[in-house]
Amino acid sequence: QVQLVESGGGLVQAGGSLRLSCAASGTTASFNLMGWSRRAPGKQREPVAKIRRDGITIYADSAKGRFTISRDNAKNTVYLQLNSLKLEDTAVYYCYAAVNLTPDYWGQGTQVTVAA
């Protein structure tokens, strides 16, 4: 059974940084796509960033220039470096893994809270 386990969330002041990690277990297969989405209070889940197995990355406009996604294929782990955090980045961040192009597995979520 495939499981994605996130870590690294927490409370940070505006302008600060956090690094999120998401490790996939229960499989030796390498996922074509891994990524992050988030859900802010009272809002729908929205994409943040995704990365292909070959390293190609795609970012939401809100993440460009501030967030960096990376992955370690050998460890089936994806990371999200969050810099210059803003109040509006407060959300639960979810990682996902896709065998092809659409998410097949989701993590349980990790809370990121940005304080003034």
RAZIJO-V47806 format. One record per residue. N is the residue number from 0. RES is the residue in three letters. PSI is psi as a letter, one per 20 degrees, with the letter a starting at -180 (999 if undefined). D_CENTER is the distance of its C-alpha to the mean C-alpha in whole Angstrom. Layout:
BEGIN
N & RES & PSI & D_CENTER
N & RES & PSI & D_CENTER
END
This chain:
BEGIN
0 & GLN & p & 21
1 & VAL & p & 17
2 & GLN & q & 15
3 & LEU & p & 11
4 & VAL & o & 11
5 & GLU & q & 8
6 & SER & r & 10
7 & GLY & i & 10
8 & GLY & r & 10
9 & GLY & a & 14
10 & LEU & p & 16
11 & VAL & q & 17
12 & GLN & q & 19
13 & ALA & p & 19
14 & GLY & i & 19
15 & GLY & a & 17
16 & SER & q & 14
17 & LEU & q & 11
18 & ARG & o & 9
19 & LEU & q & 7
20 & SER & q & 7
21 & CYS & o & 7
22 & ALA & p & 11
23 & ALA & p & 13
24 & SER & r & 16
25 & GLY & j & 19
26 & THR & q & 19
27 & THR & i & 20
28 & ALA & q & 19
29 & SER & p & 17
30 & PHE & p & 15
31 & ASN & h & 15
32 & LEU & p & 12
33 & MET & q & 8
34 & GLY & a & 5
35 & TRP & q & 3
36 & SER & r & 6
37 & ARG & q & 8
38 & ARG & o & 11
39 & ALA & q & 14
40 & PRO & p & 17
41 & GLY & j & 19
42 & LYS & r & 17
43 & GLN & q & 16
44 & ARG & p & 12
45 & GLU & q & 11
46 & PRO & q & 9
47 & VAL & g & 7
48 & ALA & q & 7
49 & LYS & q & 8
50 & ILE & p & 10
51 & ARG & r & 13
52 & ARG & h & 15
53 & ASP & j & 17
54 & GLY & i & 15
55 & ILE & p & 15
56 & THR & q & 12
57 & ILE & p & 12
58 & TYR & q & 11
59 & ALA & q & 12
60 & ASP & h & 15
61 & SER & i & 13
62 & ALA & i & 11
63 & LYS & p & 14
64 & GLY & i & 15
65 & ARG & h & 13
66 & PHE & q & 10
67 & THR & p & 10
68 & ILE & q & 7
69 & SER & r & 9
70 & ARG & q & 10
71 & ASP & o & 13
72 & ASN & h & 15
73 & ALA & h & 18
74 & LYS & i & 16
75 & ASN & l & 13
76 & THR & p & 10
77 & VAL & q & 7
78 & TYR & q & 6
79 & LEU & o & 5
80 & GLN & p & 9
81 & LEU & o & 10
82 & ASN & r & 13
83 & SER & l & 16
84 & LEU & q & 14
85 & LYS & r & 16
86 & LEU & h & 18
87 & GLU & i & 16
88 & ASP & i & 12
89 & THR & p & 13
90 & ALA & r & 11
91 & VAL & p & 10
92 & TYR & p & 6
93 & TYR & p & 6
94 & CYS & q & 5
95 & TYR & r & 8
96 & ALA & p & 10
97 & ALA & p & 13
98 & VAL & h & 17
99 & ASN & d & 18
100 & LEU & i & 16
101 & THR & q & 15
102 & PRO & p & 13
103 & ASP & h & 15
104 & TYR & q & 13
105 & TRP & q & 10
106 & GLY & r & 9
107 & GLN & i & 11
108 & GLY & q & 9
109 & THR & p & 9
110 & GLN & p & 11
111 & VAL & p & 11
112 & THR & p & 15
113 & VAL & p & 16
114 & ALA & q & 20
115 & ALA & 999 & 23
END
